[in-house]
């Protein structure tokens, strides 16, 4: 096949067109002597191009031809290959999909003939046919060769599409059954005296027991032994254990022909610590007294496969009734929840996104959900007791335990994921459940699954799509039938009984299933359009509610919102048409008390949840002030104006809380925010801006009603503490100073009276009881504290600070920032206090000692009695106070010469201190982490309990909800507390060194 130098040959182009990725190497192979007789035959090239990996198939074919003994053998293979399409498709299909089976064929050159016959009985072989295929094996090595020969035929039918995935899995399980029988026969032949003493049954578990095995998987078994008539039981059990162990070694040991698969007996009673073989009576006693829930779940798939089958059937018959009593166990719900969490938690972080079996949306999600439903409902319905996942899923749908559409989607997804798993394992016949990362592997797998146009992109897209379906339906499987249990069904549709529905709700974590069923009935019953839409949405919503710490509250709150808005057309459209809106609403309603309380006071705010990203993005201070001031202008009187401003504040608090909750929980389309600091900053900035806008509107309303357009004195509000630092939480008071300056020609007394009236009226109107949360305005940080005047002129502040200011007041001024009122007056106030908070000479030793004394006094006097100091996020060791006082001491000492430190924000000042070399990167990181975590806990407590708090909740459900907000799954509240203690302890160590240690 020569070509003009510099130009590609026509063969090269044809090879590219047929899917070869290395046409040059393929040309060389085609030019070799092995393929000389057929190199120009278009049938061969066409067939190679139809394989998963044409390059691999061609190389395997050449190796197989090289392995033939003599020219006659090669010619026979080539003639059959070209003439017989079934062989051509089977052989090349295997060679293009499995490097391991190509190696086998190269070692055993005649085994290709196992693919020649194409009789009807060859299409769906069972245990009998596989036993016949293994019959000639006389030792472990020949057993491996015969096993691979049988596996070759299974793989050929699989890659050619002759069998679909469930049939392939069943054939693999049947081959495993035949192999276990052959291995046991070899073991008995080696030790006939042991075989004469005992009856030994091999009971398959797991995927082998379920008739759904992979290409490469541990074969899980349990052994049951009994003495033959007249034999000593102890001697018989020892003999049975020797036979069992020998059988396992025959299958598992590495030989010149490799291994078959490991035989795993760890599902037996007591696991590895228990005896390998037990009598039936011993098995029964263990399961009656000691077995855990997962052990009953494992027994769902128990199936006698080898040895004394009658004894195996006795074992299954004896233990099967106990399986269907497992759901009645006291600890059933927490046990089944822990089983799935434990699997996910044990996945290495680097593998989670590629885990086909154990990761979210993987095979285990389907299997776990189906098995849990079997355990819950199988005790009363024998039709559900199949050990095969897809058969059980079909039975669950037929019985009304799973929605038919959901079951069909899940069946489709499971078949795809199992097919993907098979193709991954088939390549090298290695046990793996990780989707490969290389394009070459993904291309081969994609092509083997029929994705030929863009196999890499297509495979990734299909995998993610099916995994998303599984994630969505994994929980939803439980819920749709709950609606059917209380709703009007079409003729012929099955429904859950009331008792079954209650069992389902309990298994899903609902504490009051009777109340939950009443809510479902109220929401979904009837023939109205509202009820029809609710029936569509509720199965999904119930799953999202169950993902929270308080699903009962989520369902109750949803009913309240729906009762308030159910007749509003836009509400039903929003839930039906905006996928994000329904999920966002479920998250918000089940995450705690604050957000639902804000929403239920004005349910129309639910519209914010469906307005794309814009609906949940907190608005800027300028936009907020513009809206508030416009509402004030339209209002008739100060009371109505401030009511309008407070209404806007309530709506925006809800927007911020919803953004915070959804960011913390994540959604199906958007993962949870990984940076807790970003959420903390978002909440602090949004609530602070909202408070400033509310004060600006209230000030305008009070001035307009009392004095018209102009107050007789310029008036400004200075934010202090967390308000000035843009770090307000949901329940924070607004710490402020009030400053005024009489206008030209206005008497100072008149100006002061006006300013004091403004302050008094603002505070009153912002706290008037109403449907909107009050805004407490706190001016206790003013000069002289509560003993001093509420409002001062700028000159009075200047005189006081020049003569009387104490170090704590200068300390407090670090957070001072103009937030509302006269901007010029606010700017001049900042100029006045800058030399005090950023002293040019830094702090003297006396001032440093005084600050340290004040901090120590606060720690000893202000911590509430009975509180665990280590868990008090504000005043406890390593809490907010420790971090803030440390940062503020650095500011007082160095801000005059380090402009970056002149900020009211803690995290900005901390970053500036590190940038200036005043604190190490490690110490800055420790303090920042502690501050973010403590602030996040405060926000979480307010969201969950609906009232502010500086300690972790005592109520277990509230504590779990705080943990869920902070990213800890169910059952991990203790881990959250441990992390907080550890983080705070490190921060306290840094604080003591920086705050108390240095000069």
HELIX and SHEET records of a PDB file:
HELIX    1   1 UNK A   10  UNK A   17  1                                   8    
HELIX    2   2 UNK A   23  UNK A   30  1                                   8    
HELIX    3   3 UNK A   33  UNK A   35  5                                   3    
HELIX    4   4 UNK A   42  UNK A   49  1                                   8    
HELIX    5   5 UNK A   54  UNK A   67  1                                  14    
HELIX    6   6 UNK A   70  UNK A   83  1                                  14    
HELIX    7   7 UNK A   85  UNK A   97  1                                  13    
HELIX    8   8 UNK A   99  UNK A  107  1                                   9    
HELIX    9   9 UNK A  109  UNK A  115  5                                   7    
HELIX   10  10 UNK A  120  UNK A  123  1                                   4    
HELIX   11  11 UNK A  127  UNK A  134  1                                   8    
HELIX   12  12 UNK A  140  UNK A  160  1                                  21    
HELIX   13  13 UNK A  165  UNK A  190  1                                  26    
HELIX   14  14 UNK A  192  UNK A  197  1                                   6    
HELIX   15  15 UNK A  206  UNK A  209  1                                   4    
HELIX   16  16 UNK A  233  UNK A  252  1                                  20    
HELIX   17  17 UNK A  271  UNK A  273  5                                   3    
HELIX   18  18 UNK A  280  UNK A  289  1                                  10    
HELIX   19  19 UNK A  293  UNK A  299  1                                   7    
HELIX   20  20 UNK A  309  UNK A  323  1                                  15    
HELIX   21  21 UNK A  326  UNK A  328  5                                   3    
HELIX   22  22 UNK A  332  UNK A  345  1                                  14    
HELIX   23  23 UNK A  349  UNK A  354  5                                   6    
HELIX   24  24 UNK A  363  UNK A  377  1                                  15    
HELIX   25  25 UNK A  382  UNK A  384  5                                   3    
HELIX   26  26 UNK A  389  UNK A  398  1                                  10    
HELIX   27  27 UNK A  404  UNK A  428  1                                  25    
HELIX   28  28 UNK A  439  UNK A  448  1                                  10    
HELIX   29  29 UNK A  455  UNK A  476  1                                  22    
HELIX   30  30 UNK A  480  UNK A  486  1                                   7    
HELIX   31  31 UNK A  498  UNK A  507  1                                  10    
HELIX   32  32 UNK A  513  UNK A  524  1                                  12    
HELIX   33  33 UNK A  529  UNK A  546  1                                  18    
HELIX   34  34 UNK A  551  UNK A  565  1                                  15    
HELIX   35  35 UNK A  569  UNK A  577  1                                   9    
HELIX   36  36 UNK A  579  UNK A  590  1                                  12    
HELIX   37  37 UNK A  594  UNK A  601  1                                   8    
HELIX   38  38 UNK A  603  UNK A  610  5                                   8    
HELIX   39  39 UNK A  612  UNK A  616  1                                   5    
HELIX   40  40 UNK A  621  UNK A  634  1                                  14    
HELIX   41  41 UNK A  638  UNK A  665  1                                  28    
HELIX   42  42 UNK A  676  UNK A  707  1                                  32    
HELIX   43  43 UNK A  721  UNK A  724  1                                   4    
HELIX   44  44 UNK A  748  UNK A  767  1                                  20    
HELIX   45  45 UNK A  785  UNK A  787  5                                   3    
HELIX   46  46 UNK A  794  UNK A  803  1                                  10    
HELIX   47  47 UNK A  807  UNK A  812  1                                   6    
HELIX   48  48 UNK A  813  UNK A  815  5                                   3    
HELIX   49  49 UNK A  823  UNK A  837  1                                  15    
HELIX   50  50 UNK A  845  UNK A  861  1                                  17    
HELIX   51  51 UNK A  869  UNK A  871  5                                   3    
HELIX   52  52 UNK A  880  UNK A  894  1                                  15    
HELIX   53  53 UNK A  899  UNK A  901  5                                   3    
HELIX   54  54 UNK A  906  UNK A  915  1                                  10    
HELIX   55  55 UNK A  921  UNK A  945  1                                  25    
HELIX   56  56 UNK A  956  UNK A  965  1                                  10    
HELIX   57  57 UNK A  973  UNK A  991  1                                  19    
HELIX   58  58 UNK A  992  UNK A  997  3                                   6    
SHEET    1   A 4 UNK A 263  UNK A 264  0                                        
SHEET    2   A 4 UNK A 219  UNK A 227  1                                        
SHEET    3   A 4 UNK A 198  UNK A 204 -1                                        
SHEET    4   A 4 UNK A 303  UNK A 307 -1                                        
SHEET    1   B 3 UNK A 263  UNK A 264  0                                        
SHEET    2   B 3 UNK A 219  UNK A 227  1                                        
SHEET    3   B 3 UNK A 277  UNK A 278  1                                        
SHEET    1   C 4 UNK A 777  UNK A 778  0                                        
SHEET    2   C 4 UNK A 734  UNK A 742  1                                        
SHEET    3   C 4 UNK A 713  UNK A 719 -1                                        
SHEET    4   C 4 UNK A 817  UNK A 821 -1                                        
SHEET    1   D 3 UNK A 777  UNK A 778  0                                        
SHEET    2   D 3 UNK A 734  UNK A 742  1                                        
SHEET    3   D 3 UNK A 791  UNK A 793  1                                        
END                                                                             
